[in-house]
């Protein structure tokens, strides 16, 4: 049974890095990016140990994976690219995400989802990846995880600013969506 579980984990949560000395606990960036529906339907199969749920203010999270609050970060912002919109992502959401990521144990399997799994979750995932690898490699890794990604430019801009990347991460968003990734 343990081998079957290991085989299943390796199928869905492939580490992006072989080692990660930059992360406080050495987490090798094991993550899946999905829509809310995919997360709900695959919760038993994927069995993530940690979860980041992004939803618009005033909406409900439908029967999601049951995890204790310290392993489930809920973020509330819309999929708008207008930073002045009332439901635009605040910088605090990025800061909360990075703090949550820093608390992950080395063996964590992280699932990040938003409603469609295209804009907000992919932008946040790209920001997480860019903490550990160059923006170009982060974008390539995101494409491998979620080829249909179309990262939300506002969320990505906040990640870029928080990481001090001076527009390098935002520039990578122009490469999405892409059927074939060209390095």
URCOR-V707709 format. One record per pair of residues at least 4 apart in sequence whose C-alpha atoms are under 6 Angstrom apart, sorted by the first residue. I is the first residue (numbers start at 1). GAP is how many residues later the second one is. D is the distance in whole Angstrom. If there is no record, write none. Layout:
[[I/GAP/D] [I/GAP/D]]
//
This chain:
[[9/4/6] [10/4/5] [13/17/5] [13/18/6] [14/16/6] [15/13/5] [15/14/5] [15/15/4] [16/13/5] [17/11/5] [19/9/6] [20/6/5] [20/8/5] [21/5/5] [23/4/6] [25/80/6] [25/81/5] [26/80/5] [27/79/4] [30/79/5] [31/78/6] [31/79/5] [31/80/6] [32/79/5] [33/78/6] [33/79/5] [33/80/6] [34/4/6] [34/79/5] [34/83/5] [35/78/5] [35/79/5] [35/80/5] [35/81/4] [35/82/4] [36/77/6] [36/78/6] [36/79/5] [38/4/6] [39/4/6] [40/24/6] [42/4/6] [43/4/5] [48/61/5] [48/62/6] [49/59/6] [49/60/5] [50/21/5] [50/22/6] [50/60/5] [51/21/5] [51/59/6] [51/60/5] [51/61/6] [52/20/6] [52/21/5] [52/22/6] [52/60/5] [53/21/5] [53/60/5] [54/21/5] [54/22/6] [54/60/5] [55/21/5] [55/59/6] [56/20/5] [56/21/5] [56/22/4] [57/19/5] [57/20/6] [77/10/5] [77/11/6] [77/12/5] [78/9/5] [78/10/6] [80/8/6] [81/72/6] [81/73/5] [83/5/6] [92/4/6] [112/9/6] [113/4/6] [113/8/5] [114/7/5] [117/4/6] [118/4/6] [118/31/5] [118/32/5] [119/31/5] [119/32/4] [119/33/5] [120/32/5] [121/4/6] [122/27/6] [122/29/5] [123/28/4] [123/29/5] [123/32/6] [123/33/5] [127/32/5] [129/9/5] [130/4/6] [130/5/5] [130/8/5] [133/5/6] [135/34/5] [142/4/6] [143/4/4] [148/29/6] [149/28/6] [150/26/5] [150/27/5] [153/4/6] [156/14/6] [157/13/6] [160/5/5] [160/9/6]]
//
